[in-house]
Amino acid sequence: MQLDEFLRRFNGVKRISTGNTYKALCPCHNDRQASLGISAEGDKILINCLAGCHYKDILAEVGLTEADLFNDGKTKQEESWREKIEGCIKMPIEAVYDYKDATGKYLYSKIRFVGKHIKYAVVDRKANSFTMRKPEGIKSTMYNLPAALKAIKKGFPVYITEGEKDVDTLKKIHFTAVTAGGVSDWRSEFAHYFTGARVVILPDNDTPGLDLKDKIIADLKPFAHSIKWVVTSKAEHGDVTDYLTKEGHSKEDLKKLIEEVKPVAAPWIQITERKDGSQKQSVNPGLLKACISEHLSYKTVDGSYYWYENGYYKRTDKNTVKAKISAYIPDGIANDNLLNNVYNLMLADVDHMAREEDFNNEENYINFKNGLYNLTTRKLEPHNEHILYTRQINTDYIEGASMADITSTFTRFIGDLCKGVDGAIDWQKYKALQEIIGLAISNVHGHRTKKAAILYSPIGNTGKSQFLSLISNLVGPEHITTIPLQNMNEDKGRFAFANAGLIRLIMNGDQGKATIKDSSIFKQVTGGDYIKTEGKGKDIKALVFKGFIIIACNDLPYFADDKGDHVYRRMYIVPCTHEVPEKERDASILNKMLEELPAIVNWAIEGLHRLRENNYNFSEVAAGQEVIANYRKNSDTVYSFLMDEGYIITKNPADKVSKKELLTAYNAYCLDNGRQVVGVRQFSERLKKLTGLEITRVRVDKYRDYYAQGIKEENNEFIAATDAENEIFSNG
């Protein structure tokens, strides 16, 4: 077998040398340290687990045999995956049951061998390969779930059985059935799949089967329209397959048996007898509201609904909520009056009311599709409806997912983005970008860093736009807004931030060159201060922005209002100075990186952990500090004058320089260098911002004059000449 094909069978593969030596997670024990060594020597592949797992067991777990240890460059496609599995397990396969999620996505297979032995595997039929284990972090699901959901939507009855064999038996007579797999596999959370369904439970004829039936009925009552249950087979431990095959009954016999059973109606459905003996169904709005409120998770905020689905609260419009309510009501009964009645009752339920600021407060988790990553324990936990998140990262968290040094598109991309003008990777930039993306995908409040991230590049084709697009795909464009820096002011800021309460990122992919006359909101937002916001037709309210600002620009904006340290300290600049050669540019690079998201987020989480350990101080980027220093000099003539003319800002009140002398020297400096001169008053204000000290009037010798405190000339003290220097001067 080829080495690269062999490596694909394992998780967490990393190259550990320049040769063909790798480490991976051992499939035979709860490996967290990648303790399995894999190397190629000549025509052989060698494996060794530091925990002592036997190599044959390791091979069997990933569907390989000893023959695959020969690195002969050949594959074994001539042997089917079924034959390979049978060869590994040493037993013939009786049946294979594919489990899929609600959307129809394949998750894993449950394999039944002769003798009722059960194994789980992930089968790649296209590649004719498999892995003998049930994937970690996969939510429990039901066999034939997509078909059952489709039947429920169309109003057809759905049958719940105890095993997969019965589901397949009923499928042959065109009945839609579903199962959790076995007596111990039913989960209460499956009940919501049967909202508005007509359910028929077909338990096995034994005590465990009847006990399971009782549990399913109890779980389904708040969701299903009607529930029936029928024991079909008369044989001990018999099931519906026995009833239809061994006992010789037909489809019509089964239908008749079910029709004879009186259904259990949902609590909110009231059935009354008419005079002619027929039945009338009606809905009690209060009971339906109570049932929905008790068993489903949602929040209402200022008249809007946030519905908890798939691990987070999603804003849901009125028609969608009414459609959810309608699913509980039998056909022919629902009307707009009834739906609005229940809708308004739910809206007025104080137990489900929340404020916008109640969401996204838990900073210790990253919400992935398959669970919550705990930043403290560094483990994945199940989703929790009591942790109020309104967003979710657009991928699963897969522990150990990593990028091979040579083959990863993202590894090459991020290397290019971090290169300096000399073509070498600047590892300070590498750490910076890792921390930026880590913070972006987290729920850590961005103002903890007191920074806005700025990817600055005076040239194009560096990759910074693709970097922002990658972040956008991870976070989701609905959780990102664009507010130009020039709009973060008292005049426009309160309207610009009116809908930013639940936004994760303010991301400007092309911040133009602009003059910022008022930077007050920018400083308040990055500093975690309250700002005033005002939506159209709404009252003014206070907001602390919990998100993070990321900007990409070719020209840095000009801040005209504040030349002190405050505004410059709020900018975390990462220069992107390497232009990717035209022949190396890849138009589909973003799509390729999206295939590596689990590995990319693990890389980003590493940066986030470092940022937290450094008390939310970003790693230093020397190239960025140089840009800020030059930027500050170019945008502030007073600061530029002091730096270029040899003055030192000490901020020590004991150090003083005559304001008159400074102003004269400043005017001459600007004239000589073609710079714009500021007025006397503005000159004094700039000095005060730079030093933090007032201009004072003091007596020096016999004269009183105005002095700038906290500044001194670099060489303002008399230094006596040495004897050697005096001798030189004397001889001269």
Buried (B, 14 or more C-beta within 10 A) or exposed (E): BBBEBBBBBBBBBBBEEEEBBBBBBBBBBEBEEBBBBBBBEEEEBBBBBEEEBEBEEBBBBBBBBEEBBEBEEEBBEEEEBBEBBBBBBEBEBEEBBBBBBBEEEEBBBBBBBEEEEEBBBBBBEEEBBBBBBBBEBBBEBBBBBBBBBEBBEEEEBBBBBBBBBBBBBBEEEEBBBBBBBBBEBBEEEBBBBBBBBBBBBBBBBBEBBEEBBEEBBEBBBBBBBBBBBBBBBEBEEBBBBBBBEEBEBEEEBBEEBBEEEEBBBBEBBEEEEEEEEEEEBEBBBEBBBBBBBEBBBBBBBEEBBBBBEEBBBBBBEBEEBBEBBBBBBBEEEBEEEBBBBBBEBBBEBEEBEBEBBEBBEBBBBBBBBBBBBEBEEEEBEEBBBEBBBBBBBBBBBBBBBBBBEEEBBBBBBBBBBBBBEEEEBBEBBBBBBBBBBBBBBBBBBBBBBBBBBBBBBEEEBBBBBBBBBBBBBBBBEEBBBEBBBBBBBEEBBBEBBBEBBBBBBBBBBEBEEBEBEBBBBBBBBBBBBEBBBBBEEEEEBEBBBBBBBBBBBBEBBBBEEBBBEBBBBBBBBBBBBBBBEEEEEBEEBBEBBBEBBBBBBBBBBBBBBBBBEEEBBBBEBEBBEEBBEEBBBEBBBBBBBBBEBEBBBBEBEEBBBBBEEBBEBBBEBBEEEEBEBBEEEEBBBBBBBBBEBEBEEEEEEEEEBBBBBBBBEEEEEEEEEEEEEEEEEEEE
